[in-house]
Amino acid sequence: MSHPRPIVVAITLALLGSPPVAARDAAAPPRQHERPLEEIVVTARPLTEPGEELIQPFAVLAGATLEDQRAATIGETVARIPGVQSSYFGPGVGRPIIRGLEGGRVQVLAGGLSTLDVSTISADHAVTIEPFLAEQIEILKGPSTLLYGSGAIGGVVNVVDGRIPTTSLDGVEGRAELGGHSVDSSHVALAKLRAGNGRFAITADVADRSGEDFRSPGGGRIENTERRARTGGLGVAWTGDEAFAGLSLSRHEGRYGIPFKQDDEDDDDFGRRVLAKGGEGKAVALDMAQTRIEGRLGLRGAGAFDKLEASVVRSDYEHVEIELDDGEIGTRFTNDAHEGRLVGELSSIGPWRSALGLQFGTRRFAAIGEEAFVPPSRSSDLGLFGLAEARFEPWRIEFGARIDDVESRLRDGSLTAGHRPKSLAFGAAWDFAPGWHLKLNLDRAQRAPSLEELYSDGPHAATASYEIGDPDLGVETARRGEIALHFHGDGLEARFAAYTNRFADFIYLRDTGEFFGDGDARAKGPDDELPIREWTQADARFNGFEAEAKVLLAEGPAGRFDLRGYADHVRGRLVDGGNLPRIAPGRIGLGLDWSQGPWRAGLDATRWLKQDRVAEDESPTPGFNRVDAHVSYGFDSAGAEWEIYLDARNLTDADGRLHTSFLKDVAPLPGRGFGFGVRAYF
């Protein structure tokens, strides 16, 4: 790929060539990137509607909030949302965790279609999404198998990139950004451009990120945490009065290191072993690349359907794991995959709106080398779903159902597994008073076992264990109940939700008490200290709550002051006794926002509580505090909206360890750092 920084620099210099016009006053209309939530349409659902109308629990990052929270990984970007945290395998890897569920239970989507990478296979594999190119990020909390299959039993994170316009575009628009951060000498540079004549449109985007070893709290550097990511895409679209069609081509390339120490003075357990993939003291980097071709077609007024949309994606993914001491490739992962969706919104019947959908996918996966703990396999799935909703003021209700046919088999034909998960959902909302909404969600969702759960058989350095799968695993079933209360009025908005999620035949990695090399015939690897862990099933329970509020403190000549607060908590355990591993601890957060004319500023303080309800052989994690701040100044110049920003992360230089991370005993979160940059919207 060509290096994008000269492109962004050229755009920046061209736009800076004209002097700025007067900055906005306090009564000026919002800037392009400051849309209120009630105007944001959640695209991850077939019956698209403004977010405030959804019965299902959700969150949306867009506009200025998204700009302030963007990070190098999708997990870190969404980790400040109540109920959502990040898995964190160093600064280059972070997958979302929703209400204690992670990995193959949380579906990460790009424009409503799967990323088709291998990030669910292992905790050290990155998601192939560039957060800095996102226009909107939608989080559906709780089971979303109804819409996206068994891999969404814990929720969905959908990243909207806008590469294929679905509505008419007349003129030129875009954005560009240059920025850097002190804690890791990192930089980010990006440019997005969309142009159209009312019928035909073309889009282009390019982004480049890089960072060196980051500075830990106290001043030391965490070795082998450098990373580099480059992304570029092109899209073309035609939009008519009753139809649209589009095609996009994108390429993502990335390279990142796995944190490790070369000494083992105090680490004689899990933490030390996980650091060096392939052996004690070896530094390993992952080099990844994905080419993605995506097509979309939409029709309006197509027979019995008010709207009919089809989308398909083809992905060619590969990454290699390189031992940096000799440059040798330890393991090569490939994933050749397709996915398609056909969704139709039926014509309304009285108060009822409904949609029908079909989803299909195929996958050819292979891993060759030292960490080929999952053998080459093929898998396919086919899903049918339906959704219906109605309004009977002051009530809103919705129903949904889905059935899937999932099959996976080893490429040598030795093992085959087939499952047919089924899901049902019911939701109701009662608007019992002006500004007050009471919501109830009930779900029965099922998930088919993943490839690693079925077929693992080998040493897995990322989990520091010898993993053994079980091809006879059955579907796991989740039964969720949730009640939520939401109030919005002048100067106050507040939400509270409490939920329980009861799993039958929950699939998890059980420690057998045996060690790799103790006479087990399957033990064929370099490390005789790895514990042997087996994928097994047992009943489990997840209970939790989320609360958040925003209060207008004052508004006047000194500006507008808003106070924000939130808290979340989840408890995950086995019914027969024992805690589940890496369950996110509770958090309490408080923030103060100020704005006046062209200025914005904010101060955030978050407390991660200690996590001492741990699984067998898992160490507890102490709590910690983190304080972040930002300030920005906006002005108009040469027909563009500009914003200069300064961020401060971890102001107190706290030693933060995420209990959700396999590396918590080795790599803390980065220490104190400052970021500076400039954005342009035109």
Helices and strands as residue ranges (DSSP letters): H 5-16, G 37-39, E 41-42, E 49-50, G 51-53, E 58-62, H 63-69, H 74-78, E 84-86, E 96-98, G 103-105, E 106-110, E 113-114, G 131-133, E 136-141, H 145-148, G 150-152, E 155-160, E 170-181, E 186-197, E 200-211, E 227-239, E 243-257, H 270-275, E 284-302, E 305-323, E 328-349, E 352-369, E 377-392, E 395-410, E 416-419, E 422-433, E 436-447, H 451-455, E 457-460, G 461-463, E 465-468, E 476-489, E 492-515, E 531-556, E 559-574, E 587-596, E 599-608, E 624-637, E 640-649, E 673-681
